Amino acid sequence: MSRFEQTFANFLLHHQEKHNRTYHFLILMDALVSAAKRIQHYYLTGALKGNLGQAGSVNVQGEKVMRMDRIAHEITIHYLKSSGRIIHAVSEEAEEIIPLNPDGRYFIYFDPLDGSSNIPHGLPVGFLFGIAKRNLEGPEDGHLRAGKDYIAAGMFVIPTGTFTLGLRNAGTWRFHIDETMTYVKPRKMVLPQDPGTWELSFNAANRHTYSERVQRWIAEHEDKYAFRYLGALAGDFHRVLTNGGMFMYPVIANHTDPTKNRPEGKLRLMYEAAVVAFMCREAGGMAVDEKGTPILDIQPYKHHQRTAVYVGSKELVEDIARRLQEENGV
């Protein structure tokens, strides 16, 4: 007899019913899944259609824009707008906050194509997003939400066909795309407790640009764990979520070229760091910044705000957080 796996849509429908929640979130998630599938299609056919090169422009982050960055952004905004559920969106590829529907119920913060430098090489990239709900009890002022106020956060790893979604107080779940392009087979993700499987993930080429305290921590711990680094947050965090350990992108403080220092960190808070921090918390882990402050507690003051991030197994993150807090005088 054929075996049929539970679909993501069916899983989410039962989740909403179980928690006595509306179907508005289902409509929004359908839009995000549709966008991810369309982005994956463009990625897989990009070489044939000439979509894998640079677009000839620079984004708000000062980074060269790939054609696929622009395509992914336009696809995502189209589906978000058609859902009618989003008040405004923040995208890595747009300088300003994007108003969509003043009568919507949610805010969304997303990076439509994380790790786009991997695109010309056919390596995995990510589509990350965090979702917060509007104030349903009174007037909504549209303020930027901290990660602790997200109701969900997720990532698609493209073109591997995996989708991971964290739901507030309901765990982090992974789905896989089947031959019909349907996400199926929910698996609850829990960070492994056995240090024997743990991995450290960071840009080894930058290690001597990190602060002295971080360099010392790495020297003391790197021989205990496997080292893996893909160069795309979604892909690297995907491994950490599976095997345990820690992904880290510290502040760059000691570069030989001072113009390349990143005193605030490099990753964006709202649509990168807070997204993986949320999923990690729901899987039993945690995430902190360079001061040892929980990422989810940071209140954004601007929508493209940057941060350092240390995310993964709670024991490891707590250990480096103590070092960071001690040397920051916390």
KOLKOL-213704 format. One record per residue (C-alpha): chain; x, y, z. Coordinates in nm, 2 decimals, decimal comma. Layout:
N
+--------+--------+--------+--------+
! cadena !      u !      v !      w !
+--------+--------+--------+--------+
!      A !      X !      Y !      Z !
...
+--------+--------+--------+--------+
This chain:
330
+--------+--------+--------+--------+
! cadena !      u !      v !      w !
+--------+--------+--------+--------+
!      A !   0,00 !   0,00 !   0,00 !
!      A !   0,12 !   0,35 !  -0,08 !
!      A !   0,23 !   0,57 !   0,21 !
!      A !   0,11 !   0,93 !   0,21 !
!      A !   0,29 !   1,18 !   0,43 !
!      A !   0,11 !   1,46 !   0,61 !
!      A !   0,13 !   1,79 !   0,42 !
!      A !   0,24 !   2,12 !   0,56 !
!      A !  -0,10 !   2,27 !   0,49 !
!      A !  -0,27 !   1,99 !   0,68 !
!      A !  -0,02 !   2,02 !   0,97 !
!      A !  -0,08 !   2,39 !   0,99 !
!      A !  -0,46 !   2,36 !   0,97 !
!      A !  -0,46 !   2,12 !   1,26 !
!      A !  -0,22 !   2,35 !   1,45 !
!      A !  -0,45 !   2,65 !   1,41 !
!      A !  -0,76 !   2,45 !   1,52 !
!      A !  -0,58 !   2,30 !   1,82 !
!      A !  -0,48 !   2,64 !   1,95 !
!      A !  -0,82 !   2,80 !   1,86 !
!      A !  -0,66 !   3,04 !   1,61 !
!      A !  -0,79 !   3,20 !   1,29 !
!      A !  -0,71 !   3,09 !   0,94 !
!      A !  -0,55 !   3,43 !   0,85 !
!      A !  -0,21 !   3,28 !   0,92 !
!      A !  -0,28 !   2,98 !   0,69 !
!      A !  -0,34 !   3,23 !   0,40 !
!      A !  -0,02 !   3,41 !   0,48 !
!      A !   0,18 !   3,09 !   0,50 !
!      A !   0,03 !   2,97 !   0,17 !
!      A !   0,17 !   3,29 !   0,01 !
!      A !   0,52 !   3,23 !   0,15 !
!      A !   0,52 !   2,87 !   0,04 !
!      A !   0,41 !   2,98 !  -0,31 !
!      A !   0,68 !   3,24 !  -0,32 !
!      A !   0,95 !   2,99 !  -0,21 !
!      A !   0,85 !   2,74 !  -0,48 !
!      A !   0,86 !   3,01 !  -0,75 !
!      A !   1,20 !   3,13 !  -0,63 !
!      A !   1,33 !   2,77 !  -0,63 !
!      A !   1,21 !   2,73 !  -0,99 !
!      A !   1,40 !   3,04 !  -1,10 !
!      A !   1,71 !   2,92 !  -0,91 !
!      A !   1,70 !   2,58 !  -1,08 !
!      A !   1,64 !   2,73 !  -1,43 !
!      A !   1,86 !   3,04 !  -1,37 !
!      A !   2,16 !   2,92 !  -1,57 !
!      A !   1,93 !   2,86 !  -1,87 !
!      A !   1,76 !   3,19 !  -1,84 !
!      A !   2,07 !   3,40 !  -1,76 !
!      A !   1,95 !   3,49 !  -1,41 !
!      A !   2,25 !   3,39 !  -1,21 !
!      A !   2,47 !   3,69 !  -1,27 !
!      A !   2,49 !   4,03 !  -1,11 !
!      A !   2,22 !   4,29 !  -1,16 !
!      A !   2,46 !   4,57 !  -1,19 !
!      A !   2,34 !   4,76 !  -0,88 !
!      A !   2,41 !   4,78 !  -0,51 !
!      A !   2,15 !   4,73 !  -0,24 !
!      A !   2,09 !   4,93 !   0,08 !
!      A !   2,34 !   4,71 !   0,25 !
!      A !   2,62 !   4,82 !   0,01 !
!      A !   2,63 !   4,48 !  -0,14 !
!      A !   2,63 !   4,39 !  -0,51 !
!      A !   2,28 !   4,27 !  -0,61 !
!      A !   2,25 !   3,95 !  -0,80 !
!      A !   1,97 !   3,91 !  -1,05 !
!      A !   1,82 !   3,64 !  -0,84 !
!      A !   1,81 !   3,88 !  -0,54 !
!      A !   1,59 !   4,11 !  -0,73 !
!      A !   1,37 !   3,83 !  -0,87 !
!      A !   1,33 !   3,67 !  -0,53 !
!      A !   1,23 !   4,01 !  -0,38 !
!      A !   0,97 !   4,08 !  -0,65 !
!      A !   0,82 !   3,73 !  -0,62 !
!      A !   0,79 !   3,75 !  -0,25 !
!      A !   0,63 !   4,10 !  -0,25 !
!      A !   0,38 !   3,98 !  -0,52 !
!      A !   0,26 !   3,69 !  -0,31 !
!      A !   0,26 !   3,89 !   0,02 !
!      A !   0,05 !   4,16 !  -0,14 !
!      A !  -0,19 !   3,91 !  -0,29 !
!      A !  -0,25 !   3,75 !   0,05 !
!      A !  -0,40 !   4,07 !   0,18 !
!      A !  -0,27 !   3,98 !   0,53 !
!      A !   0,05 !   4,20 !   0,56 !
!      A !   0,04 !   4,56 !   0,69 !
!      A !   0,40 !   4,63 !   0,59 !
!      A !   0,70 !   4,44 !   0,49 !
!      A !   1,08 !   4,48 !   0,55 !
!      A !   1,30 !   4,33 !   0,29 !
!      A !   1,68 !   4,32 !   0,27 !
!      A !   1,65 !   4,43 !  -0,09 !
!      A !   1,44 !   4,75 !  -0,02 !
!      A !   1,57 !   5,06 !   0,14 !
!      A !   1,23 !   5,16 !   0,29 !
!      A !   0,96 !   4,98 !   0,47 !
!      A !   0,71 !   4,85 !   0,21 !
!      A !   0,34 !   4,93 !   0,29 !
!      A !   0,10 !   4,66 !   0,16 !
!      A !  -0,24 !   4,65 !   0,33 !
!      A !  -0,33 !   4,88 !   0,62 !
!      A !  -0,61 !   4,64 !   0,71 !
!      A !  -0,37 !   4,34 !   0,74 !
!      A !  -0,30 !   4,15 !   1,05 !
!      A !   0,07 !   4,09 !   1,03 !
!      A !   0,41 !   4,24 !   0,98 !
!      A !   0,68 !   4,05 !   0,80 !
!      A !   1,06 !   4,09 !   0,80 !
!      A !   1,24 !   3,89 !   0,53 !
!      A !   1,56 !   3,82 !   0,34 !
!      A !   1,44 !   3,67 !   0,01 !
!      A !   1,78 !   3,53 !  -0,09 !
!      A !   2,03 !   3,48 !   0,19 !
!      A !   2,38 !   3,38 !   0,07 !
!      A !   2,34 !   3,50 !  -0,29 !
!      A !   2,72 !   3,48 !  -0,34 !
!      A !   2,67 !   3,10 !  -0,36 !
!      A !   2,43 !   3,13 !  -0,66 !
!      A !   2,69 !   3,13 !  -0,94 !
!      A !   2,83 !   2,81 !  -0,79 !
!      A !   2,50 !   2,62 !  -0,76 !
!      A !   2,53 !   2,61 !  -0,38 !
!      A !   2,23 !   2,64 !  -0,14 !
!      A !   2,08 !   2,98 !  -0,05 !
!      A !   1,81 !   3,07 !   0,19 !
!      A !   1,48 !   3,25 !   0,22 !
!      A !   1,43 !   3,37 !   0,58 !
!      A !   1,14 !   3,54 !   0,74 !
!      A !   0,99 !   3,65 !   1,07 !
!      A !   0,63 !   3,73 !   1,14 !
!      A !   0,47 !   3,95 !   1,41 !
!      A !   0,10 !   4,02 !   1,47 !
!      A !  -0,06 !   4,36 !   1,48 !
!      A !  -0,21 !   4,49 !   1,80 !
!      A !  -0,56 !   4,35 !   1,79 !
!      A !  -0,66 !   4,51 !   2,12 !
!      A !  -0,62 !   4,88 !   2,02 !
!      A !  -0,46 !   5,12 !   1,77 !
!      A !  -0,16 !   4,99 !   1,58 !
!      A !   0,14 !   5,22 !   1,56 !
!      A !   0,34 !   5,00 !   1,32 !
!      A !   0,65 !   4,99 !   1,55 !
!      A !   0,93 !   4,74 !   1,47 !
!      A !   0,90 !   4,42 !   1,67 !
!      A !   1,17 !   4,25 !   1,88 !
!      A !   1,22 !   3,88 !   1,80 !
!      A !   1,04 !   3,78 !   2,13 !
!      A !   0,72 !   3,93 !   1,98 !
!      A !   0,74 !   3,72 !   1,66 !
!      A !   0,46 !   3,46 !   1,63 !
!      A !   0,66 !   3,26 !   1,38 !
!      A !   0,99 !   3,25 !   1,19 !
!      A !   1,11 !   3,02 !   0,92 !
!      A !   1,35 !   2,95 !   0,64 !
!      A !   1,35 !   2,77 !   0,31 !
!      A !   1,69 !   2,62 !   0,20 !
!      A !   1,69 !   2,64 !  -0,18 !
!      A !   1,72 !   2,43 !  -0,39 !
!      A !   1,74 !   2,15 !  -0,13 !
!      A !   1,36 !   2,15 !  -0,08 !
!      A !   1,36 !   2,18 !   0,29 !
!      A !   1,15 !   2,42 !   0,49 !
!      A !   1,19 !   2,49 !   0,87 !
!      A !   0,93 !   2,68 !   1,07 !
!      A !   0,93 !   2,79 !   1,43 !
!      A !   0,59 !   2,85 !   1,59 !
!      A !   0,57 !   3,04 !   1,91 !
!      A !   0,54 !   2,80 !   2,21 !
!      A !   0,48 !   2,51 !   1,97 !
!      A !   0,82 !   2,40 !   1,85 !
!      A !   1,03 !   2,41 !   1,54 !
!      A !   0,93 !   2,18 !   1,25 !
!      A !   1,10 !   2,07 !   0,93 !
!      A !   0,93 !   1,97 !   0,61 !
!      A !   1,06 !   1,83 !   0,28 !
!      A !   0,94 !   1,89 !  -0,07 !
!      A !   0,81 !   1,58 !  -0,25 !
!      A !   0,78 !   1,49 !  -0,62 !
!      A !   0,46 !   1,70 !  -0,65 !
!      A !   0,63 !   2,01 !  -0,51 !
!      A !   0,44 !   1,97 !  -0,18 !
!      A !   0,60 !   2,02 !   0,15 !
!      A !   0,54 !   1,71 !   0,36 !
!      A !   0,65 !   1,50 !   0,66 !
!      A !   0,66 !   1,73 !   0,96 !
!      A !   0,95 !   1,65 !   1,19 !
!      A !   0,99 !   1,83 !   1,52 !
!      A !   1,34 !   1,96 !   1,56 !
!      A !   1,52 !   1,94 !   1,90 !
!      A !   1,88 !   2,04 !   1,93 !
!      A !   2,09 !   1,72 !   2,01 !
!      A !   2,22 !   1,71 !   2,37 !
!      A !   2,52 !   1,49 !   2,28 !
!      A !   2,83 !   1,71 !   2,22 !
!      A !   2,97 !   1,43 !   2,01 !
!      A !   2,75 !   1,55 !   1,72 !
!      A !   2,80 !   1,92 !   1,77 !
!      A !   2,96 !   2,15 !   1,51 !
!      A !   3,12 !   2,50 !   1,52 !
!      A !   3,04 !   2,72 !   1,22 !
!      A !   3,21 !   3,05 !   1,15 !
!      A !   3,42 !   3,22 !   0,88 !
!      A !   3,76 !   3,09 !   0,97 !
!      A !   3,92 !   3,35 !   0,73 !
!      A !   3,80 !   3,62 !   0,97 !
!      A !   3,90 !   3,46 !   1,30 !
!      A !   4,19 !   3,70 !   1,35 !
!      A !   3,97 !   4,00 !   1,30 !
!      A !   3,75 !   3,90 !   1,60 !
!      A !   3,79 !   4,05 !   1,94 !
!      A !   4,06 !   3,90 !   2,16 !
!      A !   3,80 !   3,74 !   2,39 !
!      A !   3,63 !   3,56 !   2,10 !
!      A !   3,96 !   3,45 !   1,96 !
!      A !   4,05 !   3,30 !   2,30 !
!      A !   3,72 !   3,12 !   2,32 !
!      A !   3,76 !   2,97 !   1,98 !
!      A !   4,12 !   2,85 !   2,06 !
!      A !   3,99 !   2,68 !   2,38 !
!      A !   3,70 !   2,50 !   2,21 !
!      A !   3,76 !   2,44 !   1,84 !
!      A !   3,93 !   2,10 !   1,89 !
!      A !   3,63 !   1,96 !   2,07 !
!      A !   3,39 !   1,98 !   1,78 !
!      A !   3,37 !   1,93 !   1,40 !
!      A !   3,40 !   2,25 !   1,19 !
!      A !   3,16 !   2,32 !   0,91 !
!      A !   3,10 !   2,65 !   0,72 !
!      A !   2,89 !   2,69 !   0,41 !
!      A !   2,89 !   3,07 !   0,39 !
!      A !   2,51 !   3,11 !   0,39 !
!      A !   2,33 !   3,16 !   0,72 !
!      A !   2,03 !   2,94 !   0,63 !
!      A !   2,25 !   2,65 !   0,52 !
!      A !   2,49 !   2,68 !   0,82 !
!      A !   2,20 !   2,71 !   1,07 !
!      A !   2,02 !   2,42 !   0,90 !
!      A !   2,32 !   2,20 !   1,00 !
!      A !   2,34 !   2,34 !   1,35 !
!      A !   1,97 !   2,27 !   1,41 !
!      A !   2,02 !   1,91 !   1,30 !
!      A !   2,35 !   1,83 !   1,46 !
!      A !   2,38 !   2,08 !   1,75 !
!      A !   2,67 !   2,31 !   1,82 !
!      A !   2,69 !   2,68 !   1,73 !
!      A !   2,69 !   2,92 !   1,44 !
!      A !   2,87 !   3,24 !   1,51 !
!      A !   2,92 !   3,57 !   1,33 !
!      A !   3,11 !   3,79 !   1,57 !
!      A !   3,18 !   4,16 !   1,55 !
!      A !   3,48 !   4,23 !   1,32 !
!      A !   3,70 !   4,45 !   1,53 !
!      A !   4,06 !   4,40 !   1,43 !
!      A !   4,07 !   4,40 !   1,05 !
!      A !   4,40 !   4,52 !   0,89 !
!      A !   4,18 !   4,75 !   0,68 !
!      A !   3,99 !   4,95 !   0,94 !
!      A !   3,72 !   5,03 !   0,68 !
!      A !   3,62 !   4,66 !   0,69 !
!      A !   3,56 !   4,65 !   1,06 !
!      A !   3,20 !   4,58 !   1,16 !
!      A !   3,16 !   4,72 !   1,52 !
!      A !   2,78 !   4,65 !   1,52 !
!      A !   2,82 !   4,31 !   1,35 !
!      A !   2,73 !   4,21 !   1,00 !
!      A !   2,40 !   4,01 !   1,01 !
!      A !   2,07 !   4,20 !   1,00 !
!      A !   1,88 !   4,17 !   1,33 !
!      A !   1,52 !   4,16 !   1,21 !
!      A !   1,53 !   3,92 !   0,91 !
!      A !   1,84 !   3,71 !   0,98 !
!      A !   1,95 !   3,70 !   1,35 !
!      A !   1,61 !   3,72 !   1,51 !
!      A !   1,47 !   3,46 !   1,27 !
!      A !   1,73 !   3,19 !   1,35 !
!      A !   1,72 !   3,29 !   1,72 !
!      A !   1,34 !   3,23 !   1,72 !
!      A !   1,36 !   2,89 !   1,56 !
!      A !   1,65 !   2,80 !   1,78 !
!      A !   1,47 !   2,89 !   2,10 !
!      A !   1,17 !   2,67 !   1,99 !
!      A !   1,41 !   2,38 !   1,93 !
!      A !   1,57 !   2,42 !   2,28 !
!      A !   1,86 !   2,65 !   2,20 !
!      A !   1,94 !   3,02 !   2,23 !
!      A !   2,11 !   3,31 !   2,06 !
!      A !   2,30 !   3,61 !   2,19 !
!      A !   2,48 !   3,92 !   2,05 !
!      A !   2,84 !   4,05 !   2,12 !
!      A !   2,74 !   4,17 !   2,47 !
!      A !   2,58 !   3,84 !   2,56 !
!      A !   2,23 !   3,99 !   2,53 !
!      A !   1,96 !   3,75 !   2,41 !
!      A !   1,90 !   3,83 !   2,04 !
!      A !   1,52 !   3,80 !   2,09 !
!      A !   1,53 !   4,07 !   2,36 !
!      A !   1,68 !   4,34 !   2,14 !
!      A !   1,43 !   4,61 !   2,05 !
!      A !   1,51 !   4,73 !   1,70 !
!      A !   1,56 !   5,10 !   1,64 !
!      A !   1,59 !   5,07 !   1,26 !
!      A !   1,47 !   4,81 !   1,02 !
!      A !   1,81 !   4,73 !   0,86 !
!      A !   1,99 !   4,72 !   1,20 !
!      A !   2,29 !   4,49 !   1,22 !
!      A !   2,41 !   4,26 !   1,50 !
!      A !   2,67 !   4,00 !   1,59 !
!      A !   2,51 !   3,66 !   1,65 !
!      A !   2,60 !   3,34 !   1,84 !
!      A !   2,32 !   3,08 !   1,80 !
!      A !   2,29 !   2,71 !   1,87 !
!      A !   2,30 !   2,46 !   2,15 !
!      A !   2,22 !   2,63 !   2,48 !
!      A !   2,52 !   2,50 !   2,67 !
!      A !   2,76 !   2,64 !   2,42 !
!      A !   2,59 !   2,97 !   2,37 !
!      A !   2,56 !   3,02 !   2,75 !
!      A !   2,93 !   2,95 !   2,78 !
!      A !   3,04 !   3,21 !   2,53 !
!      A !   2,78 !   3,45 !   2,66 !
!      A !   2,94 !   3,44 !   3,00 !
!      A !   3,28 !   3,52 !   2,84 !
!      A !   3,12 !   3,81 !   2,65 !
!      A !   2,94 !   3,95 !   2,96 !
!      A !   3,25 !   3,92 !   3,18 !
!      A !   3,46 !   4,12 !   2,94 !
!      A !   3,18 !   4,37 !   2,88 !
!      A !   3,15 !   4,43 !   3,25 !
!      A !   2,79 !   4,30 !   3,26 !
+--------+--------+--------+--------+
